Amino acid sequence: MKTRILHLEQLARQSKRRIIGLMSGTSLDGLDIALCQISGAGARTRIEVEHFQTLPYNDDFKQEIRRVFSKQTIHFQDLVLLNVVIAEEHARLVLQCLKTWNIPPQEVDLIASHGQTVFHAPRVLHGLENYPNATLQIGDGDHIARRTGIITVSDFRQKHLAAGGEGAPLALYGDYFLFSKKGEDRFLLNIGGIANFTFLPGNGDTNAAFATDTGPGNTLLDAFARSEFQVPYDEGARIASNGIIDYGLLERLKSEPFFQKPMPKTIGPELFSPDWVRTLGQPPKGNFNPYDLMATLTKLTADTIAGAILKTQTTSRKKALYLSGGGAHNPLILKYLSENLKDWNIAPVQRLGVHGDAKEAVLFALLANELIAGKEQKGMTLGGVPLVSMGKISLPE
């Protein structure tokens, strides 16, 4: 046991650590794998992304996850089994990437595994007064560590809950350390299944910084692309571009109370599901024109993102919005964002030195680095939550 602890201490003292960040989001499209060289910690963190790849999930694996994903009622055995199955698959994909990159596993110091979110239950969603914020990610770290032979850090969100947060979005920590700039208010927007942004005030006030979900990103678009058009997503917004926005439907969807709740806040597909659209949208005779529906949902994503950004109390005359995530490739979302945020500097997050598709995986690598090499930040808060170390350590032996 002592040898293992001494090895962790040695990792903390190294000038650099080689960390693989793993991210599997609510879109269920695949596993993002980022191999990073990280030096320093906290505000002195420096990251170089050596390799990045997204390996897609096959359809059978996606269907297995959907059996438990964001569902109120499941077969509990499915959840228990998938906790192992997902970990084993993620480990296999990591080893596949390392073989492609010609890097032996023993040359990697850590894996930072987000796991797969299967249910997110903040109070704003479950509404149960006597119950706390909660979230659950599966894909056990012990299995990843054992299969790969690499120390694995996982289950990051539980410490954030324990410290008084909602367990999401966690991007605030990495964004603050990597991307804050004095004199410029920065919004780092990630349009994944759920859209969220980090606000970094140009005056450096850690209490004013926050991260928040805004509402649906791609989750509704992807769900209806699958059900109505039998494609995984609306590539290039081709489907939505052939529809007409139904402004009556748009306003009914915008009446959802979540959009009026104060920030920061979190949510998930548990609320923003096809059933939510059908219930709140009140389709005539039970049906929507599918092209018009896609056009309307695309506008909903952009409008609710822009609305949340415009509600944020900025601190500097200079404001910039940096984009990442799958939705950042949707030209119609970008068009509507530009119309809503006139005179804003809108650019891909690549301008800040990290590829947008890799950003979330990189940020979890940073959280693992903080756990191993970061200094205690007693008394410091970030976004109203104590600045805590996050993640559980799984040893290979």
C-alpha positions in Angstrom: 0.0 0.0 0.0 2.8 2.4 0.9 4.4 2.0 -2.5 1.2 2.9 -4.3 0.7 6.1 -2.2 4.4 7.0 -2.8 3.7 6.6 -6.6 0.8 9.1 -6.3 3.1 11.5 -4.5 5.7 11.1 -7.2 3.1 12.0 -9.9 2.2 15.1 -7.9 5.8 16.2 -7.9 6.5 15.6 -11.6 6.9 18.7 -13.8 4.5 17.2 -16.3 1.8 14.5 -16.2 0.4 12.6 -19.2 -3.3 12.3 -18.7 -6.1 10.9 -20.9 -9.4 12.7 -20.5 -12.5 10.8 -21.4 -15.9 12.3 -22.1 -19.2 10.6 -23.1 -22.0 13.1 -23.3 -25.8 13.0 -23.3 -25.8 12.8 -27.2 -24.4 9.2 -26.9 -22.6 9.6 -30.1 -19.2 8.2 -28.9 -16.3 8.6 -26.6 -14.0 11.6 -26.7 -10.4 10.7 -25.9 -7.9 13.4 -25.4 -4.2 12.6 -24.5 -2.8 15.7 -22.7 0.5 16.8 -21.4 -0.3 18.9 -18.3 2.2 20.9 -16.2 1.5 23.0 -13.2 -1.9 23.3 -11.5 -4.5 25.9 -10.7 -4.0 29.2 -12.5 -0.5 28.0 -13.6 -1.9 25.0 -15.5 -0.6 24.6 -19.0 -2.0 21.9 -21.3 -0.8 20.5 -24.6 -3.2 18.1 -26.4 -1.0 15.5 -28.0 -3.7 13.5 -29.6 -7.5 13.6 -29.8 -10.1 11.3 -31.3 -13.8 10.6 -31.0 -14.6 6.9 -31.4 -18.3 6.4 -32.3 -20.4 3.9 -30.4 -22.1 1.2 -32.4 -25.9 1.2 -32.6 -26.3 -1.8 -30.2 -24.2 -0.1 -27.5 -26.2 3.1 -27.8 -29.4 1.1 -27.5 -28.1 -0.6 -24.4 -27.4 2.8 -22.8 -30.9 4.1 -23.8 -32.5 1.3 -21.8 -31.5 3.2 -18.6 -30.7 6.7 -19.9 -32.9 9.5 -18.4 -35.7 7.1 -17.6 -37.8 7.2 -14.4 -38.5 3.5 -14.6 -35.8 0.9 -15.5 -34.9 -2.7 -14.9 -32.3 -2.3 -12.1 -30.3 -5.2 -13.4 -29.7 -3.3 -16.6 -28.1 -0.4 -14.7 -25.9 -2.7 -12.6 -24.6 -4.6 -15.6 -24.0 -1.4 -17.7 -21.9 0.0 -14.9 -19.4 -2.7 -15.9 -20.1 -2.9 -19.6 -19.6 0.8 -20.2 -16.3 0.8 -18.2 -15.0 -2.2 -20.2 -15.9 -0.6 -23.5 -14.3 2.7 -22.5 -11.2 0.8 -21.5 -11.1 -1.0 -24.8 -11.4 2.2 -26.8 -8.6 3.8 -24.8 -6.3 0.9 -25.5 -7.4 1.0 -29.2 -6.4 4.7 -29.4 -3.1 4.1 -27.6 -2.2 1.4 -30.1 -3.1 3.7 -33.0 -1.0 6.4 -31.5 1.9 4.0 -30.8 2.0 4.9 -27.1 2.4 2.1 -24.5 -0.1 2.3 -21.6 2.7 2.5 -19.1 3.7 5.9 -20.6 0.4 7.4 -19.4 0.1 8.6 -15.8 -3.6 8.9 -15.4 -7.0 8.4 -17.0 -9.7 10.9 -16.2 -13.0 9.3 -16.9 -16.3 11.2 -16.8 -18.4 8.1 -17.2 -21.8 8.1 -18.7 -24.5 10.2 -17.2 -27.7 8.1 -16.9 -29.8 10.4 -14.7 -29.4 14.0 -13.5 -31.7 15.0 -10.7 -31.2 18.6 -9.3 -33.9 19.9 -7.0 -35.0 22.2 -9.8 -36.1 19.1 -11.7 -37.3 16.6 -9.0 -39.0 19.3 -6.9 -38.8 17.1 -3.7 -38.2 19.6 -0.8 -36.6 17.1 1.5 -34.2 15.6 -1.0 -30.9 16.9 -2.3 -29.4 17.6 -5.7 -28.2 14.3 -7.2 -26.7 12.9 -10.3 -25.4 9.5 -11.5 -22.7 8.6 -13.9 -21.8 4.9 -14.5 -18.7 3.2 -16.0 -16.8 2.1 -13.0 -13.2 3.4 -12.6 -11.8 0.2 -11.1 -12.7 -1.7 -14.2 -11.0 0.9 -16.4 -7.9 0.9 -14.2 -7.7 -2.9 -14.2 -8.3 -3.3 -17.9 -5.8 -0.6 -19.0 -3.2 -0.8 -16.2 -3.5 3.0 -15.8 -4.5 4.8 -12.6 -8.0 6.1 -13.2 -9.8 9.1 -11.7 -13.6 9.0 -12.0 -16.9 10.0 -10.5 -16.0 13.7 -10.4 -19.5 15.1 -9.9 -20.2 13.7 -6.4 -17.8 16.0 -4.6 -19.4 19.1 -6.3 -22.8 17.8 -4.9 -21.3 17.3 -1.5 -19.9 20.8 -1.5 -23.3 22.3 -2.2 -23.4 22.4 -6.0 -25.7 20.6 -8.5 -22.9 18.4 -9.8 -22.9 20.2 -13.2 -21.7 21.9 -15.2 -18.1 21.3 -14.0 -16.5 23.1 -16.9 -16.3 26.2 -14.7 -13.2 24.9 -12.9 -11.1 24.2 -16.0 -12.4 27.2 -17.9 -11.5 29.5 -15.0 -7.9 28.2 -14.8 -7.3 28.1 -18.5 -9.3 30.8 -20.2 -9.8 33.8 -17.9 -8.6 37.1 -19.3 -8.4 40.4 -17.4 -10.5 43.1 -19.1 -12.7 40.8 -21.2 -15.9 39.1 -20.1 -15.8 35.6 -21.6 -18.6 33.2 -22.2 -17.6 29.7 -23.1 -20.6 28.0 -24.6 -20.8 24.3 -25.1 -23.7 23.1 -27.2 -23.9 19.4 -26.4 -27.1 17.4 -25.7 -27.8 20.2 -23.2 -26.4 23.6 -23.8 -24.3 25.2 -21.1 -21.9 28.1 -20.7 -19.3 29.3 -18.4 -19.1 33.0 -17.5 -15.6 34.4 -16.7 -15.8 38.0 -15.6 -13.1 40.3 -16.9 -12.5 41.6 -13.3 -11.4 38.2 -12.1 -14.1 37.9 -9.4 -14.3 34.2 -8.6 -17.7 34.7 -6.9 -19.1 36.3 -10.0 -17.9 33.5 -12.3 -20.4 30.7 -12.8 -21.4 27.9 -15.1 -25.0 27.1 -16.0 -27.2 25.0 -18.2 -29.4 27.0 -20.5 -31.7 24.3 -21.8 -31.7 22.0 -24.8 -28.7 21.9 -27.1 -28.9 19.0 -29.5 -30.9 16.5 -27.4 -34.3 17.3 -28.9 -32.9 17.8 -32.4 -31.2 14.4 -32.3 -34.2 12.6 -30.8 -36.5 13.9 -33.6 -33.9 13.3 -36.3 -33.9 9.7 -35.2 -37.6 9.2 -34.8 -38.8 11.3 -37.8 -36.0 11.0 -40.3 -34.1 7.8 -39.3 -30.7 9.7 -39.1 -28.6 10.2 -36.0 -28.6 14.0 -36.2 -29.4 16.9 -38.5 -26.1 17.2 -40.3 -25.5 20.7 -41.5 -29.0 21.7 -40.4 -30.3 20.4 -43.7 -33.6 19.2 -42.3 -34.3 22.3 -40.2 -33.4 24.5 -43.2 -36.3 22.9 -45.1 -38.8 23.8 -42.5 -40.6 26.9 -41.3 -40.4 28.2 -37.7 -43.7 27.7 -36.0 -43.7 30.8 -33.7 -46.8 29.7 -31.8 -45.1 26.4 -30.9 -41.8 28.2 -30.1 -43.6 30.5 -27.6 -45.3 27.5 -25.9 -42.0 25.8 -25.5 -40.4 28.9 -24.2 -43.1 29.1 -21.5 -41.4 26.2 -19.7 -40.7 27.5 -16.1 -37.1 26.2 -16.2 -36.1 29.1 -18.6 -37.2 31.7 -16.1 -35.4 30.2 -13.1 -32.3 32.1 -11.9 -28.8 31.0 -12.9 -26.8 29.0 -12.3 -29.0 26.0 -12.8 -28.7 22.5 -14.3 -31.1 20.2 -16.2 -31.0 17.2 -18.6 -32.9 15.1 -21.1 -35.0 14.0 -18.1 -37.0 17.2 -18.7 -36.2 18.1 -22.3 -37.5 15.0 -24.0 -39.8 14.4 -27.0 -42.7 13.9 -24.5 -42.0 17.4 -23.2 -42.3 18.8 -26.7 -45.6 16.9 -27.4 -47.1 17.9 -24.0 -46.2 21.5 -24.0 -46.3 21.9 -27.8 -50.0 20.7 -28.1 -49.6 19.5 -31.7 -52.8 19.7 -33.8 -54.4 16.2 -34.0 -51.3 14.8 -32.3 -48.8 15.5 -35.1 -46.2 18.1 -36.0 -44.9 18.8 -39.5 -41.5 17.2 -38.9 -39.5 19.8 -40.9 -41.2 22.7 -39.2 -40.6 21.0 -35.9 -36.9 20.7 -36.5 -36.7 24.3 -37.6 -38.6 25.4 -34.5 -36.4 23.4 -32.1 -33.3 24.8 -33.7 -34.5 28.3 -33.0 -35.5 27.2 -29.5 -31.9 26.1 -28.8 -30.4 29.4 -30.1 -33.0 31.7 -28.5 -32.7 30.1 -25.0 -28.9 30.2 -25.1 -28.9 33.9 -26.1 -31.6 34.8 -23.6 -29.5 33.3 -20.7 -26.3 35.1 -21.9 -28.1 38.4 -22.2 -29.4 38.1 -18.6 -25.9 37.8 -17.3 -24.6 40.8 -15.5 -21.3 41.6 -17.3 -18.4 43.5 -15.8 -16.5 44.8 -18.9 -17.3 46.6 -22.1 -15.5 43.9 -24.0 -17.5 40.7 -24.4 -16.7 37.5 -26.3 -18.5 34.2 -26.9 -16.4 31.1 -27.6 -18.2 28.0 -29.0 -17.6 24.3 -28.6 -19.6 21.1 -28.8 -21.5 19.4 -31.6 -24.0 22.2 -31.9 -21.2 24.6 -32.7 -21.1 22.8 -36.1 -24.8 23.6 -36.8 -24.9 26.6 -39.2 -28.5 27.5 -38.3 -27.9 27.6 -34.6 -24.9 29.9 -35.3 -27.0 32.1 -37.6 -29.7 32.6 -34.9 -27.1 33.2 -32.2 -25.5 35.9 -34.3 -28.8 37.5 -34.9 -29.6 37.5 -31.1 -26.1 38.6 -30.1 -25.4 41.5 -32.5 -22.1 43.3 -32.0 -20.6 40.4 -30.0 -17.3 38.7 -30.8 -18.4 35.1 -31.5 -15.6 32.6 -32.3 -14.8 28.9 -32.0 -13.0 28.0 -28.7 -10.0 26.9 -30.9 -9.0 30.6 -30.8 -8.1 30.0 -27.2 -5.8 27.0 -28.0 -8.1 24.0 -27.4 -10.1 22.2 -30.1 -13.8 22.6 -29.4 -14.6 18.9 -29.8 -11.8 18.0 -27.4 -12.6 20.7 -24.8 -14.8 18.6 -22.4 -12.4 15.7 -22.3 -9.5 18.1 -21.8 -11.3 19.7 -18.9 -11.8 16.4 -17.1 -8.0 15.7 -17.6 -7.5 19.0 -15.9 -9.7 18.0 -12.9 -7.7 14.8 -12.5 -4.5 16.9 -12.5 -6.0 19.2 -9.8 -6.8 16.2 -7.7 -3.3 14.8 -7.9 -1.2 18.0 -8.1 -3.4 20.9 -7.1 -2.9 22.9 -3.9 -5.6 23.2 -1.2 -7.8 26.2 -1.8 -9.3 26.7 1.7 -11.9 29.4 1.9 -11.9 30.0 -1.9 -15.2 29.7 -3.8 -15.9 29.5 -7.5 -19.4 30.2 -8.7 -20.7 30.2 -5.1 -19.4 26.6 -4.4 -16.2 25.9 -2.4 -13.2 25.2 -4.7 -12.8 21.4 -4.0 -10.8 18.6 -5.5 -13.0 16.2 -7.4 -12.7 12.6 -8.4 -12.1 9.1 -6.9 -8.8 7.3 -7.5 -8.8 3.7 -8.8 -5.5 1.8 -8.7 -4.8 -0.9 -11.3 -3.7 -3.4 -8.6 
